[in-house]
Amino acid sequence: MERYKNPRAIALGYFDGVHLGHRALMRKAVERARQLGGTSAVFTFDVHPDSVVLGRQVPLITANAYRREEIKKLGGVDEVIFGHFDERMQHMDWRDFIHHMLIEQFGAAWIVSGRNNRFGYKGLGNAEGLAAECEKAGIGYDCIEDVKVDGIVVSSTYIRQLISQGDMEGAARFLGHPYTVSGVVEHGRRVGTSVLGVPTVNLRLPGEMALPPYGVYAARVQVEGRSYIAATNIGIRPTFVDSGAPTIEPHLLDYAGDLYGKLIHVELYKFLRPEMRFESVEALKEAIGQNVRETRAYFAGQK
């Protein structure tokens, strides 16, 4: 360990969504860094490896623009290292990844990985091989066993399935936090304020994210250190024949002010109803009123 002035304890993984399993890895990295008197870190990739290997986009639980922020906030690590995953990285021998990249380039004095982590060319690197190579290099290694909820292994793949089904409460149990969409508030068509009398804020849904079903959700909006409950619509607003890209539009129930240009985090807690086309503005207003009541009732029950 003496070879490094600032040794790193590095947790390996893609860390999409920062679920309970990811947190277990990072807790151990933080613990080992403290013991080393060094820095706790995550090593991840800028794109999902499957998107390069399989040639298809993998829906993400966290938007690319906010991955670093979320990993540091929820994992408590000092830094996040993003490696560029391209064909060269895809074909890198797993031993070279350990010795030349993690140890030589980034000063790994301790590595933490999950039991089922695979890395290197054709995924030939695994926990057993990593343990052996770390021992050869004279650095520490921890293998973290699977974290389970109700007997089911916590994984980003399973959480994406829950999100696609609209099971936001289930997703939150495996994530350890609500599924969250972050972004800067944009100017919308002001339909909510001018036509419905219900002011909403407008966010674009990042194209890389795992989309929950279109519909209305009970949500919380975090903005500037404060939290507000919100009846939140995700979709394309079919009542107003808006066939544009899907948006997320929270109606903050106890907030008065201008949020344009501000960064907000929309936490989705419960699916209330699917998006639908209403025959009149009055029918839509009535439905929104019901959604507001359901949202208040949901969060009143959470206290």
C-alpha positions as CSV (number, residue, x, y, z in Angstrom):
1,M,0.0,0.0,0.0
2,E,3.0,2.3,0.5
3,R,3.5,2.8,-3.3
4,Y,0.5,5.2,-3.4
5,K,0.5,8.7,-2.0
6,N,-3.3,8.7,-2.2
7,P,-4.5,5.1,-2.5
8,R,-7.9,4.5,-3.9
9,A,-10.5,1.9,-2.7
10,I,-12.5,1.4,-5.9
11,A,-15.9,-0.1,-6.3
12,L,-16.6,-1.6,-9.7
13,G,-20.0,-1.6,-11.5
14,Y,-22.2,0.4,-13.9
15,F,-24.2,1.8,-11.0
16,D,-27.4,2.6,-12.9
17,G,-30.0,3.8,-10.4
18,V,-27.8,3.3,-7.4
19,H,-29.8,0.5,-5.9
20,L,-29.3,-1.4,-2.6
21,G,-26.7,-3.7,-4.1
22,H,-24.7,-0.7,-5.4
23,R,-24.8,0.9,-1.9
24,A,-23.4,-2.2,-0.3
25,L,-20.4,-2.0,-2.7
26,M,-19.8,1.7,-2.0
27,R,-20.2,1.3,1.8
28,K,-17.3,-1.2,1.7
29,A,-15.2,1.1,-0.5
30,V,-15.7,4.0,1.9
31,E,-14.8,1.7,4.8
32,R,-11.6,0.5,3.1
33,A,-10.6,4.0,2.0
34,R,-10.9,5.1,5.6
35,Q,-8.6,2.2,6.6
36,L,-6.1,3.1,3.9
37,G,-6.2,6.8,4.6
38,G,-7.0,7.3,1.0
39,T,-9.9,8.0,-1.4
40,S,-13.1,6.1,-2.0
41,A,-14.1,5.9,-5.6
42,V,-16.4,4.2,-8.1
43,F,-15.1,3.1,-11.5
44,T,-17.9,3.0,-14.0
45,F,-18.4,3.6,-17.8
46,D,-19.8,6.5,-19.6
47,V,-22.2,4.3,-21.6
48,H,-23.8,1.0,-20.7
49,P,-21.4,-1.8,-22.0
50,D,-24.4,-3.7,-23.5
51,S,-25.2,-0.8,-25.8
52,V,-21.8,-1.3,-27.4
53,V,-21.5,-5.1,-27.1
54,L,-25.1,-5.8,-28.2
55,G,-25.6,-2.8,-30.4
56,R,-28.8,-1.6,-28.7
57,Q,-29.6,1.1,-26.2
58,V,-30.2,-0.1,-22.7
59,P,-32.9,2.0,-20.9
60,L,-31.4,3.7,-17.9
61,I,-32.7,4.3,-14.4
62,T,-30.7,7.4,-14.0
63,A,-30.2,10.0,-16.8
64,N,-26.6,10.3,-18.0
65,A,-26.4,14.0,-17.0
66,Y,-27.1,13.2,-13.3
67,R,-25.3,9.8,-12.8
68,R,-22.2,11.3,-11.1
69,E,-24.3,13.4,-8.8
70,E,-26.6,10.5,-7.8
71,I,-23.7,8.1,-7.3
72,K,-21.9,10.5,-5.0
73,K,-25.0,11.5,-3.1
74,L,-26.4,8.1,-2.5
75,G,-23.1,6.1,-2.2
76,G,-21.1,8.5,-0.2
77,V,-17.9,8.0,-2.2
78,D,-15.3,10.8,-2.7
79,E,-15.1,10.5,-6.5
80,V,-16.6,8.9,-9.6
81,I,-14.3,7.8,-12.4
82,F,-15.9,7.4,-15.8
83,G,-14.1,5.1,-18.3
84,H,-14.9,5.4,-21.9
85,F,-16.5,2.1,-23.1
86,D,-15.7,1.6,-26.8
87,E,-14.5,-1.3,-28.9
88,R,-11.0,-1.0,-27.5
89,M,-12.3,-1.3,-24.0
90,Q,-14.7,-4.1,-25.1
91,H,-11.7,-6.2,-26.3
92,M,-9.4,-5.4,-23.4
93,D,-8.1,-8.5,-21.5
94,W,-9.6,-8.6,-18.0
95,R,-6.1,-8.8,-16.5
96,D,-5.0,-5.7,-18.3
97,F,-8.1,-3.9,-17.0
98,I,-7.1,-4.8,-13.4
99,H,-3.3,-4.1,-13.6
100,H,-2.9,-1.4,-16.3
101,M,-6.1,0.6,-15.7
102,L,-7.3,0.2,-12.1
103,I,-3.9,-0.3,-10.4
104,E,-1.4,1.6,-12.6
105,Q,-3.6,4.4,-14.0
106,F,-6.0,5.0,-11.1
107,G,-3.9,3.8,-8.1
108,A,-6.3,1.1,-6.8
109,A,-5.0,-0.2,-3.5
110,W,-8.3,-2.0,-2.8
111,I,-11.0,-3.2,-5.2
112,V,-14.6,-4.0,-4.3
113,S,-16.9,-5.9,-6.7
114,G,-20.1,-7.9,-6.7
115,R,-20.2,-11.7,-6.8
116,N,-21.6,-11.7,-10.3
117,N,-19.6,-8.8,-11.8
118,R,-18.2,-9.7,-15.2
119,F,-15.6,-7.5,-17.0
120,G,-12.9,-7.6,-19.7
121,Y,-13.1,-9.3,-23.1
122,K,-16.1,-11.6,-23.4
123,G,-16.8,-11.0,-19.7
124,L,-14.1,-13.5,-18.8
125,G,-13.1,-11.5,-15.7
126,N,-15.0,-12.5,-12.6
127,A,-14.8,-12.4,-8.8
128,E,-12.5,-15.4,-8.4
129,G,-10.1,-14.1,-11.0
130,L,-10.2,-10.6,-9.6
131,A,-9.4,-12.0,-6.1
132,A,-6.4,-13.9,-7.4
133,E,-5.0,-11.0,-9.4
134,C,-5.4,-8.6,-6.5
135,E,-3.5,-11.0,-4.3
136,K,-0.7,-11.2,-6.9
137,A,-0.5,-7.4,-7.0
138,G,-0.4,-7.1,-3.2
139,I,-3.6,-5.1,-3.0
140,G,-6.9,-5.7,-1.1
141,Y,-10.1,-7.2,-2.5
142,D,-13.6,-7.6,-1.2
143,C,-16.4,-9.6,-2.9
144,I,-19.8,-8.4,-2.0
145,E,-22.6,-11.0,-2.0
146,D,-25.9,-10.4,-3.7
147,V,-28.3,-8.2,-1.8
148,K,-31.9,-9.6,-1.8
149,V,-35.3,-8.2,-1.1
150,D,-38.0,-10.8,-0.4
151,G,-35.6,-13.5,-1.8
152,I,-35.1,-11.6,-5.1
153,V,-31.7,-10.4,-6.1
154,V,-31.5,-6.7,-6.4
155,S,-30.5,-5.8,-9.9
156,S,-30.9,-2.9,-12.3
157,T,-32.5,-5.3,-14.8
158,Y,-35.2,-6.3,-12.4
159,I,-35.8,-2.7,-11.3
160,R,-36.3,-1.7,-15.0
161,Q,-39.0,-4.4,-15.3
162,L,-40.8,-3.0,-12.2
163,I,-40.6,0.5,-13.7
164,S,-42.0,-0.7,-17.1
165,Q,-45.0,-2.2,-15.2
166,G,-45.6,1.1,-13.3
167,D,-44.8,-0.6,-10.0
168,M,-43.0,2.5,-8.5
169,E,-43.4,1.3,-5.0
170,G,-41.7,-2.0,-5.8
171,A,-39.0,-0.2,-7.7
172,A,-38.4,2.0,-4.6
173,R,-38.0,-1.0,-2.4
174,F,-35.2,-2.4,-4.5
175,L,-33.6,0.9,-5.2
176,G,-33.8,2.1,-1.6
177,H,-35.2,5.4,-2.9
178,P,-37.9,6.5,-5.3
179,Y,-37.4,6.3,-9.1
180,T,-36.4,9.9,-9.9
181,V,-36.4,12.1,-13.1
182,S,-34.2,15.1,-12.9
183,G,-34.0,18.1,-15.2
184,V,-34.2,21.8,-15.7
185,V,-37.7,23.2,-15.9
186,E,-38.6,24.4,-19.5
187,H,-41.3,26.6,-20.9
188,G,-44.3,24.5,-22.0
189,R,-47.5,25.4,-23.8
190,R,-49.0,26.7,-20.5
191,V,-52.1,24.6,-21.1
192,G,-52.2,23.8,-17.4
193,T,-52.4,27.4,-16.3
194,S,-54.3,29.0,-19.1
195,V,-56.8,26.3,-19.9
196,L,-57.1,24.1,-16.9
197,G,-56.3,26.5,-14.1
198,V,-53.8,24.0,-12.8
199,P,-50.2,25.3,-13.1
200,T,-47.6,22.6,-13.9
201,V,-43.9,22.6,-14.6
202,N,-42.5,21.0,-17.7
203,L,-39.6,18.6,-18.1
204,R,-38.3,16.7,-21.0
205,L,-37.9,13.0,-20.3
206,P,-34.3,12.1,-21.1
207,G,-34.4,9.8,-24.1
208,E,-32.0,7.3,-22.5
209,M,-34.2,6.7,-19.5
210,A,-36.4,3.7,-18.7
211,L,-39.9,5.0,-19.4
212,P,-42.7,4.1,-16.9
213,P,-46.2,3.8,-18.4
214,Y,-47.8,7.0,-19.5
215,G,-50.2,8.2,-16.8
216,V,-50.5,10.1,-13.6
217,Y,-48.4,9.5,-10.5
218,A,-48.3,10.6,-6.9
219,A,-44.9,12.3,-6.7
220,R,-42.6,14.5,-4.7
221,V,-40.6,17.3,-6.3
222,Q,-37.3,18.3,-4.7
223,V,-36.2,21.8,-5.5
224,E,-33.7,24.1,-3.8
225,G,-33.6,21.9,-0.7
226,R,-37.4,21.8,-0.2
227,S,-39.9,19.0,-1.0
228,Y,-43.4,19.4,-2.4
229,I,-46.0,16.8,-3.2
230,A,-47.2,16.8,-6.8
231,A,-49.8,15.1,-9.0
232,T,-47.6,14.3,-12.0
233,N,-48.5,13.5,-15.6
234,I,-46.1,11.5,-17.9
235,G,-47.0,11.3,-21.5
236,I,-48.0,13.2,-24.6
237,R,-51.2,15.0,-23.5
238,P,-53.6,13.3,-25.9
239,T,-56.6,15.5,-24.9
240,F,-54.8,18.5,-26.6
241,V,-53.6,16.4,-29.6
242,D,-50.0,17.0,-28.7
243,S,-48.0,14.2,-30.5
244,G,-44.6,15.6,-29.5
245,A,-42.0,13.8,-27.3
246,P,-43.2,12.6,-24.0
247,T,-42.8,15.0,-21.1
248,I,-43.2,14.9,-17.3
249,E,-45.4,17.6,-15.8
250,P,-45.7,17.8,-12.1
251,H,-48.4,19.9,-10.5
252,L,-47.0,21.1,-7.2
253,L,-49.9,21.1,-4.8
254,D,-48.6,23.6,-2.1
255,Y,-46.2,25.8,-4.1
256,A,-46.6,29.2,-5.5
257,G,-43.7,30.6,-7.6
258,D,-41.7,30.4,-10.8
259,L,-39.6,27.4,-11.3
260,Y,-38.5,28.1,-14.9
261,G,-34.8,27.4,-15.4
262,K,-34.4,25.6,-12.1
263,L,-33.1,22.1,-11.5
264,I,-35.8,19.8,-10.0
265,H,-35.9,16.2,-9.0
266,V,-39.3,14.4,-9.5
267,E,-39.6,11.3,-7.4
268,L,-42.4,9.0,-8.5
269,Y,-44.1,7.1,-5.7
270,K,-47.3,5.6,-7.0
271,F,-49.1,5.0,-10.3
272,L,-52.6,6.5,-10.1
273,R,-54.1,6.1,-13.5
274,P,-53.1,5.6,-17.2
275,E,-53.0,8.6,-19.5
276,M,-56.2,9.0,-21.5
277,R,-58.0,11.3,-23.9
278,F,-60.9,13.2,-22.4
279,E,-63.9,14.4,-24.4
280,S,-63.9,17.8,-22.8
281,V,-61.7,20.2,-20.7
282,E,-64.3,19.9,-17.9
283,A,-63.9,16.1,-17.8
284,L,-60.1,16.5,-17.7
285,K,-60.4,19.1,-14.9
286,E,-62.6,16.7,-12.9
287,A,-60.0,13.9,-13.3
288,I,-57.2,16.1,-12.3
289,G,-59.1,17.1,-9.1
290,Q,-59.5,13.4,-8.3
291,N,-55.7,12.9,-8.9
292,V,-54.9,15.7,-6.6
293,R,-57.1,14.2,-3.8
294,E,-55.5,10.8,-4.4
295,T,-52.0,12.3,-4.2
296,R,-52.8,14.1,-0.9
297,A,-54.3,10.9,0.5
298,Y,-51.3,8.8,-0.5
299,F,-48.8,11.0,1.2
300,A,-51.0,11.5,4.2
301,G,-50.9,7.8,4.6
302,Q,-47.1,7.8,4.4
303,K,-46.7,9.9,7.6
